[in-house]
């Protein structure tokens, strides 16, 4: 069996795109060269890795096993290269950090800017995703670090506390729901100002509404928490934002806010990875910066045994 890194990277690109043509293009190979490489991989073991169909390709059981090991091998190769290049001047490394909406907008900008200034040879590949997708990506070795809500399952991962991040319901002045404690379900009978449909928090709130047997009545979507709060203040509907965003907004007196009574709204944000001890040096440096920035102890909660975090 002779698979090189180009073979493995090509195979993963094919799985990610769903067809050999797009995978070849992403790998900067011709379709003929890519097809020949895949055929040679399959012939070397006498096993089919891909099931071909009119709509593209899907992995076989053996193909899924190959993908799992290929991701680990490529990640290890990248870490090897990046750790060795720390000895060479001017060569950059990269940390892949996945985070949810609140972390991206409320907590990370200053922390990441300070980190980048202190580490001129490091870059950060930052992406916003729902917490559930972040945990899946971390388990597959597709990212170094994640920042997630404590509402998701972290089995097989390690976590550290990052921030308390409760969600609050914001309303125009004088709205009927301002009279007392309010639940998310109570609010679903009213119109909403939402975040962009692909926002991690928007996806999360839609899921919570569906779990309760309702749909969010979203009249308009705003670009970011500031936009939501400005439109709610003008009477366009209700909104749900992190308390941190409301406290930061300079016109908070134009709104009324109530904490939501559901447990999932009283959430905490966690730093998360497969293993803190096995992080490469450049990722450990970012982890330390985020932990120090949070002003929190570096206590590790290991959920590899299925413990609730």
ABEGO torsion letter per residue (X at the ends): XBBBAAAAAAAAAAAAAGBAAAAAAAAGBBAAAAAAAAAAAAAAAGBBABBBBAAEBBBBAAAAAAAAAAAAAAAAAAAAAAAAAAABBGBBBBBBBBBBAAAAAAAAAAAAAAAAAABAABBBBBBBBBAAAAAAAAAAGABABBBBBAABBABGBBBBBABBBBBBBBBBBGBAAAABBBBAAAAAABBBBBBBAABAAAAAAAAAAAAAGBBBBBABBBBEAAAAAAAAAAGAEBBBBBAAAAAABAAAAABBBBBBABAAABBBBBBBBABAAABBAAAAAAAAAAAAAAGBBABBBBAAAGBBX
